[in-house]
Amino acid sequence: MKNYDHIGVQIPQVWLPRPGTDLHKWAVIACDQFTSQPDYWQSVEEIVGNEPSTLHLIFPEVYLEQPDAEARIEHIQASTQHYLAQGLLVPQDGMVYVERRVGGKLRRGLVLALDLECYDYNKGSQSLIRSTEGTIIERLPPRIRIRQGAALESPHILVLIDDPQRTVIEPLGAAKERLAPLYNFELMLDSGHLEGYAVSDPELEAQVVRALEALADPATFAQKYGVGSDQSVLLFAMGDGNHSLATAKAIWNRIKPQVGLDHPARYALVEIENVHDEGLEFEPIHRVLFCLQRDVLAEMAAHFGADYSYAPVAGKLEMTFKVDAAAGQVPQQIGVVTPDGFGVISLANPTANLPVGTLQAFLDGFIKQGGAEKIDYVHGSEVVCQLGVQPGNVGFYVPGMEKGDLFKTVILDGALPRKTFSMGEAHEKRFYMECRKIA
């Protein structure tokens, strides 16, 4: 394994299922998806059965609040040890070039390891690797219990680079015939097709490193974003899996004094993607409140005062059209889905640059004061409408953000409100595939 500390990168050794493993059953979607749709995870369990699968190595968050949490964690750690002891995983040195086809789109990625010494998830961070949204410290403990003491990690983390000239990842696709194929299969439940190729050619590895070094050059960075030379370089921005990487960092900070800096837990396996990839789309993340205890719209009206207005609309299509058409404008528009119908909230003089930020600041206080039993963050207009019309619930439909604005916004303004954007719809999220030893 090679370390390039100045750009926060390690060329990893990954572990993949041995030949003959049913990869359609091995790979499952990120654990933080479909958290209000247990039927999805029941379908996954039916497909997998008792076959080798990353399902046995993760904790689907739909089950986090169930009483068997500790038993699930014990099963995860036992499965990890079993897979290693039985030789179900084999090592592969080097980065992995990934292609994902879903919904008529092609997304390219590169699996490597990032140095947690170069990552700080705290607000105001100026680290080389940064969060793009606020990290909720209260969400880390269950993830820490799963990862601490684990022999393997299998990530769903997607990290973005801002590479408009397409110098890092895309050349690997152009040279794909020179790469040894590692896997090529259909993902479960209509989530598309996944291919992976070994980047073992020293020339191609050096090419990737040189391209990342160029993106991290301080003078180039300052000119690109119009900032002063005193502004710290942001090379890697979190896309998906922010709390998973924060968990890895928290554990690393805890064990570092005992194990020293030369330890595999110092690094975390991720897939990097170019924010300019044509196949990558930013989707909004909507909100659903469950088991309302008070009238949320009445409290919003009281909270925002004369800046608040509400208008009913005929249905989903009118609601989504009005909200999407007003993106980036003031008054901000937010869609509402209730058992009584659809509407659009208008907010003049908003408290945040994005509607989702204005909404989230209010919802945080509403939930804290017992206004609803639960809030969930969902993908797609269909899901927010399906859940919002159920008795006792309310859904909020928010507009998306332009992906090209991400890096400059984080550089100038810091982390975005949590759950601001999603890299694709729920079924397009990263599937667990590669593993790495962390102990």
C-alpha positions in Angstrom: 0.0 0.0 0.0 1.3 3.4 -1.0 0.5 6.6 0.9 0.4 10.1 -0.6 0.1 12.1 2.5 0.2 15.5 0.8 -3.1 14.8 -1.0 -4.6 12.6 1.7 -4.7 9.4 -0.4 -3.7 5.8 0.2 -3.6 3.2 -2.6 -5.5 0.4 -0.8 -5.6 -3.3 -0.7 -9.3 -4.2 -1.2 -10.9 -7.5 -0.5 -13.5 -8.9 -2.9 -15.7 -12.0 -2.9 -13.9 -15.0 -4.3 -14.8 -16.3 -7.8 -18.1 -18.1 -7.9 -19.8 -15.8 -5.4 -23.3 -14.6 -6.5 -22.5 -10.9 -6.7 -26.2 -10.1 -7.3 -26.8 -11.3 -3.7 -23.4 -10.0 -2.4 -24.0 -6.3 -3.1 -26.7 -4.4 -1.3 -27.6 -0.7 -1.2 -26.4 1.8 1.4 -27.8 1.2 4.9 -29.3 4.7 5.2 -31.7 4.3 2.3 -35.4 3.3 2.3 -35.5 4.0 6.1 -39.3 4.4 6.1 -39.9 1.5 3.6 -39.2 -1.7 5.5 -40.7 -3.7 2.6 -37.6 -2.8 0.5 -35.3 -4.4 3.1 -37.6 -7.4 3.4 -37.2 -7.9 -0.3 -33.4 -7.7 0.1 -33.5 -10.3 2.8 -35.6 -12.6 0.6 -33.2 -12.3 -2.3 -30.1 -12.9 -0.1 -31.3 -15.6 2.2 -28.2 -17.2 3.9 -25.9 -16.6 1.0 -22.7 -14.5 1.4 -23.7 -10.9 1.3 -22.8 -7.5 2.5 -26.3 -7.5 4.0 -24.7 -9.5 6.9 -22.0 -6.9 7.3 -24.2 -3.8 7.6 -27.0 -2.5 9.8 -29.9 -1.2 7.7 -31.0 1.9 9.5 -34.7 1.0 9.1 -34.1 -1.3 12.0 -32.1 1.1 14.2 -34.9 1.6 16.7 -35.9 -2.1 17.0 -35.0 -3.9 20.3 -32.6 -6.4 18.6 -30.0 -3.8 17.8 -27.2 -5.4 19.9 -28.0 -8.8 18.4 -27.6 -7.4 14.9 -24.3 -5.9 15.7 -23.1 -9.2 17.1 -24.2 -10.9 13.9 -22.3 -8.3 11.8 -19.1 -8.9 13.6 -19.5 -12.7 13.6 -20.2 -12.7 9.9 -17.1 -10.6 9.2 -14.9 -13.1 11.1 -16.6 -16.0 9.3 -16.1 -14.6 5.9 -12.4 -14.1 6.6 -11.9 -17.4 8.2 -13.6 -19.3 5.4 -11.6 -17.5 2.7 -14.8 -16.0 1.2 -12.8 -12.8 0.5 -9.6 -12.4 -1.5 -7.2 -9.5 -1.6 -6.7 -7.2 -4.6 -4.0 -4.5 -4.5 -4.7 -1.1 -6.0 -7.5 1.3 -6.8 -10.7 0.1 -8.5 -12.2 2.0 -11.4 -16.0 1.7 -11.2 -18.8 2.2 -13.8 -22.4 2.3 -12.7 -25.2 2.3 -15.2 -28.7 3.0 -14.0 -31.7 4.8 -15.4 -29.9 5.4 -18.8 -27.0 7.2 -17.1 -23.4 6.2 -16.7 -21.5 7.3 -13.6 -17.8 6.8 -13.2 -15.9 6.4 -9.9 -12.6 5.5 -8.3 -12.3 3.4 -5.1 -9.3 4.4 -3.0 -8.6 5.2 0.7 -8.6 8.7 2.3 -6.4 9.8 5.2 -8.5 10.6 8.2 -5.7 12.9 9.4 -6.8 15.2 6.5 -10.4 15.2 7.5 -12.3 17.3 10.0 -16.1 17.2 10.2 -16.5 20.0 12.7 -18.1 23.3 11.7 -15.8 25.8 10.1 -13.3 23.1 9.1 -10.5 24.1 6.6 -9.3 20.5 6.1 -8.3 19.0 2.7 -11.3 16.6 3.1 -14.5 18.3 4.3 -18.1 17.7 5.2 -20.6 19.4 2.9 -23.4 19.3 5.5 -23.6 19.5 9.3 -22.6 16.4 11.2 -25.1 15.3 13.9 -22.9 14.0 16.7 -25.9 12.2 18.2 -26.1 9.9 15.1 -22.6 8.5 15.6 -22.8 6.2 18.7 -24.7 3.3 16.9 -22.3 3.5 14.0 -19.3 3.6 16.4 -20.6 0.4 18.1 -20.7 -1.3 14.7 -17.3 -0.2 13.5 -15.2 -0.4 16.6 -13.5 -3.7 16.9 -14.5 -4.7 13.4 -12.0 -6.4 11.2 -13.4 -5.1 7.9 -15.0 -2.0 6.5 -17.3 -2.0 3.5 -18.2 1.6 2.6 -21.1 3.3 0.9 -19.2 6.6 1.1 -19.1 8.7 -2.1 -16.7 11.7 -2.1 -16.7 14.4 -4.7 -13.9 16.1 -6.6 -14.3 19.3 -8.6 -12.5 18.4 -11.9 -14.1 20.2 -14.8 -11.3 19.2 -17.2 -11.9 15.5 -16.3 -8.3 14.7 -15.5 -8.6 12.2 -12.7 -11.3 9.5 -13.3 -12.3 9.8 -16.9 -8.9 8.9 -18.4 -9.2 5.5 -16.7 -12.5 4.9 -18.6 -10.7 5.8 -21.8 -8.0 3.2 -21.0 -10.5 0.6 -19.7 -9.1 -2.0 -22.2 -5.8 -1.9 -20.2 -7.5 -2.7 -16.9 -8.2 -6.2 -15.5 -11.9 -6.7 -14.9 -12.9 -7.5 -11.3 -16.7 -7.7 -11.5 -19.5 -7.2 -13.9 -23.1 -7.9 -12.9 -26.7 -6.7 -12.4 -27.6 -5.1 -9.1 -30.7 -6.2 -7.3 -34.1 -4.5 -7.3 -33.8 -2.5 -10.6 -30.7 -0.6 -9.4 -28.7 -1.0 -12.6 -25.4 -2.5 -13.6 -22.0 -2.4 -11.9 -18.6 -3.0 -13.3 -15.2 -2.7 -11.6 -11.6 -2.8 -13.0 -8.3 -3.0 -11.2 -6.0 0.0 -11.6 -2.8 -1.9 -11.1 -0.8 -0.2 -13.9 1.9 2.0 -12.3 1.6 4.5 -15.1 -2.1 4.9 -14.6 -1.7 5.1 -10.9 0.9 7.9 -11.3 -1.4 9.7 -13.7 -4.2 9.7 -11.1 -1.9 11.0 -8.4 -0.5 13.8 -10.6 -4.0 14.9 -11.5 -5.1 15.1 -7.9 -1.9 17.0 -7.1 -2.8 19.5 -9.7 -6.3 20.0 -8.3 -4.7 20.5 -4.9 -2.2 23.1 -6.0 -2.8 26.2 -3.8 -2.3 28.8 -6.5 -4.6 26.9 -8.9 -7.2 26.5 -6.2 -7.1 30.2 -5.3 -7.5 31.3 -8.9 -10.3 28.7 -9.6 -12.5 29.9 -6.7 -11.5 33.5 -6.6 -10.2 33.3 -3.0 -7.1 34.5 -1.2 -3.9 32.5 -0.9 -4.7 32.1 2.8 -7.7 30.0 2.0 -7.0 26.3 2.7 -7.4 23.9 -0.2 -10.6 21.7 -0.4 -9.8 18.7 -2.6 -12.4 16.2 -1.4 -16.0 17.1 -0.5 -18.4 14.6 1.1 -21.2 13.5 -1.2 -22.8 10.5 0.5 -22.0 8.8 3.8 -21.0 11.8 5.8 -21.8 10.2 9.1 -20.0 7.0 8.1 -16.8 8.9 7.5 -17.3 10.9 10.7 -17.6 7.6 12.5 -14.3 6.4 11.1 -12.7 9.6 12.2 -14.1 9.4 15.7 -12.8 5.9 16.2 -9.4 6.9 14.7 -9.1 9.8 17.1 -10.0 7.4 20.0 -7.4 4.7 19.2 -4.6 6.8 17.7 -2.7 7.3 21.0 -2.6 3.5 21.5 -1.8 2.3 18.0 0.3 5.1 16.5 0.0 6.7 13.0 0.9 3.6 11.0 -2.3 1.8 11.4 -5.0 0.8 8.8 -7.8 2.5 10.8 -6.1 5.8 9.9 -7.7 5.4 6.5 -11.2 4.9 5.2 -12.2 3.3 1.9 -14.4 5.5 -0.3 -15.4 6.0 -3.9 -14.6 9.3 -5.4 -16.7 10.8 -8.2 -16.3 14.0 -10.3 -19.1 16.5 -9.6 -19.0 17.2 -13.4 -19.8 13.7 -14.4 -22.7 13.8 -16.8 -24.3 10.8 -15.2 -24.3 12.4 -11.7 -27.4 14.3 -10.8 -28.2 16.1 -7.5 -31.6 15.4 -6.2 -33.4 17.2 -3.3 -34.0 15.4 -0.1 -37.5 15.9 1.2 -38.8 15.8 4.8 -41.7 13.8 6.3 -43.0 14.2 9.8 -44.7 11.2 11.4 -47.3 11.1 14.2 -47.9 14.8 14.5 -48.7 16.0 18.0 -49.4 19.7 17.0 -50.5 21.6 13.9 -47.2 22.2 12.2 -48.5 24.6 9.6 -50.1 26.8 12.2 -46.8 26.9 14.1 -44.9 27.8 11.0 -47.3 30.6 10.4 -46.8 31.9 13.9 -43.0 31.4 13.7 -42.5 33.2 10.4 -45.3 35.8 10.9 -46.0 38.1 8.0 -43.3 36.4 5.9 -45.4 33.2 5.7 -48.2 32.4 3.4 -49.9 29.2 2.3 -51.8 28.4 -0.8 -53.6 25.1 -1.6 -52.9 23.6 -5.1 -54.7 21.1 -7.2 -52.3 18.2 -6.8 -48.8 16.9 -6.9 -47.9 18.2 -10.4 -48.9 21.8 -9.6 -47.1 21.6 -6.3 -43.8 20.3 -7.7 -44.0 22.7 -10.7 -44.4 25.8 -8.5 -41.6 24.8 -6.1 -39.1 23.8 -8.8 -39.8 26.9 -10.9 -39.1 29.1 -7.9 -35.7 27.5 -7.0 -33.1 30.2 -6.3 -35.7 32.9 -5.9 -37.2 34.8 -3.0 -39.9 34.3 -1.7 -38.8 30.7 -1.2 -41.3 28.0 -2.1 -41.8 24.7 -0.2 -44.4 22.1 -1.1 -46.7 20.6 1.5 -48.4 17.1 1.4 -51.0 16.3 4.0 -53.9 13.9 4.3 -56.1 16.9 3.4 -54.3 17.7 0.1 -51.4 19.6 -1.4 -50.2 23.2 -0.9 -47.3 25.5 -1.3 -45.7 27.6 1.4 -44.1 31.0 0.5 -41.5 32.5 2.8 -40.3 36.1 2.3 -37.1 37.2 4.0 -35.9 33.6 4.5 -33.4 32.8 7.2 -31.1 30.7 4.9 -29.9 30.8 1.4 -31.7 27.6 0.4 -35.3 26.7 1.2 -34.2 23.5 2.8 -32.1 25.5 5.3 -35.0 27.8 6.2 -37.3 24.8 6.7 -34.8 22.6 8.6 -34.1 25.3 11.2 -37.8 25.5 12.0 -38.3 21.7 12.0 -35.4 21.2 14.4 -37.1 23.3 17.0 -40.5 21.8 16.2 -39.2 18.2 16.7 -37.2 19.1 19.8 -40.4 20.5 21.4 -42.4 17.3 20.7 -44.3 18.5 17.7 -44.0 15.1 16.0 -42.7 11.7 17.0 -40.2 11.3 14.1 -38.7 13.0 11.1 -37.3 11.2 8.1 -35.5 12.3 5.0 -36.7 10.8 1.8 -35.9 10.7 -1.9 -38.3 11.3 -4.8 -41.6 13.1 -5.1 -43.5 9.8 -5.1 -42.2 8.8 -1.7 -42.8 12.2 0.0 -46.4 12.2 -1.4 -47.0 8.6 -0.5 -46.0 9.1 3.1 -47.3 12.7 3.5 -50.9 11.8 2.8 -51.0 9.1 5.5 -53.0 10.1 8.6 -50.9 11.9 11.2 -48.1 12.7 8.8 -47.0 15.7 6.7 -44.5 15.8 3.9 -42.4 18.8 2.8 -41.2 18.9 -0.8 -38.1 21.1 -1.4 -36.2 22.1 -4.6 -32.8 20.8 -5.4 -29.5 22.7 -5.7 -27.1 23.1 -8.7 -24.3 20.6 -8.3 -21.8 23.0 -9.8 -22.3 25.4 -6.9 -21.3 22.8 -4.2 -17.6 23.4 -3.9 -17.6 27.2 -4.0 -20.6 27.3 -1.5 -18.7 25.0 1.0 -15.5 27.0 0.5 -17.2 30.4 1.1 -20.0 29.5 3.4 -19.1 26.3 5.2 -21.2 23.2 5.5 -24.7 23.2 4.1 -27.8 22.4 6.1 -27.9 18.6 6.7 -29.7 16.5 4.1 -29.5 19.3 1.5 -28.9 17.2 -1.6 -28.7 13.6 -2.7 -26.5 12.1 -5.4 -29.3 10.5 -7.3 -32.5 8.9 -6.2 -32.5 6.2 -3.4 -32.1 3.2 -5.8 -29.1 4.9 -7.4 -27.1 5.0 -4.2 -23.8 3.2 -3.8 -23.9 -0.5 -3.3 -21.5 -2.2 -0.9 -18.9 -4.2 -2.9 -15.3 -3.8 -1.9 -14.0 -4.4 1.7 -10.8 -3.3 3.4 -9.1 -4.6 6.6 -9.1 -2.0 9.3 -7.7 -4.1 12.1 
